[in-house]
Amino acid sequence: MEQYLFVFTRNISNDPSAGHLLRIALGVCGRAHDVTVFLTDNAIGGTEHGAADLIERLRRAGVRVIADGGILGRARLQADQLGVEPASDDELCALLLTPGVSTHWC
């Protein structure tokens, strides 16, 4: 099984490029590959709760969704509210350095 990492720095709810990459992540997961989505920077804007529906869709499809603590704090949301795993920049670096992982960034 191939491993894919999708890193989102753009708002997943309203950025067209982020939306396109989310559809790709879902498609890759649908082909029985291991997919991780890492949310950071502006992937979730303000106190936006619209991202929760997208995250739930990813999780139902079998995508592992993780987010850095900074983004959760800025959005005033808890990881369990969104159904994501909290992560650090060090964890992102470890994922990026994992041999055989195909990384896509938006």
GICOR-V66608 format. One record per residue. RES is the residue in three letters. SS is DSSP state (H for helix, E for strand, L for the rest). D_FIRST is the distance of its C-alpha to the first C-alpha in Angstrom with 1 decimal. Layout:
res-><RES:RES>
ss-><SS:SS>
d_first-><D_FIRST:D_FIRST>
This chain:
res-><MET:GLU:GLN:TYR:LEU:PHE:VAL:PHE:THR:ARG:ASN:ILE:SER:ASN:ASP:PRO:SER:ALA:GLY:HIS:LEU:LEU:ARG:ILE:ALA:LEU:GLY:VAL:CYS:GLY:ARG:ALA:HIS:ASP:VAL:THR:VAL:PHE:LEU:THR:ASP:ASN:ALA:ILE:GLY:GLY:THR:GLU:HIS:GLY:ALA:ALA:ASP:LEU:ILE:GLU:ARG:LEU:ARG:ARG:ALA:GLY:VAL:ARG:VAL:ILE:ALA:ASP:GLY:GLY:ILE:LEU:GLY:ARG:ALA:ARG:LEU:GLN:ALA:ASP:GLN:LEU:GLY:VAL:GLU:PRO:ALA:SER:ASP:ASP:GLU:LEU:CYS:ALA:LEU:LEU:LEU:THR:PRO:GLY:VAL:SER:THR:HIS:TRP:CYS>
ss-><L:L:E:E:E:E:E:E:L:L:L:L:L:L:L:H:H:H:H:H:H:H:H:H:H:H:H:H:H:H:L:L:L:E:E:E:E:E:E:L:L:L:L:L:L:L:L:L:L:L:H:H:H:H:H:H:H:H:H:H:H:L:L:E:E:E:E:E:H:H:H:H:H:H:L:L:L:L:H:H:H:H:L:L:E:E:E:L:H:H:H:H:H:H:H:H:H:L:L:L:E:E:E:E:E:L>
d_first-><0.0:3.8:6.6:9.8:13.3:16.2:19.5:22.5:26.1:27.7:28.8:26.1:28.9:31.1:29.7:28.7:26.2:24.5:24.5:23.0:20.1:19.6:19.4:16.7:14.7:15.3:14.4:11.0:10.5:12.1:9.6:7.2:5.4:6.6:10.1:13.1:16.6:19.3:22.9:25.7:29.1:30.2:27.2:29.3:33.0:36.1:36.3:34.1:32.7:31.3:28.0:27.6:27.0:24.3:22.6:23.0:21.5:18.3:18.3:18.9:15.9:13.7:13.8:14.8:18.1:20.1:23.5:25.9:29.1:31.3:30.0:30.4:33.9:34.9:33.9:35.7:32.9:31.3:27.6:28.1:30.0:27.0:24.3:22.7:22.1:24.6:23.5:25.3:25.3:24.4:21.2:20.4:21.3:19.0:16.0:17.2:17.6:14.3:13.2:10.3:10.6:11.8:14.9:17.2:20.6:23.4>
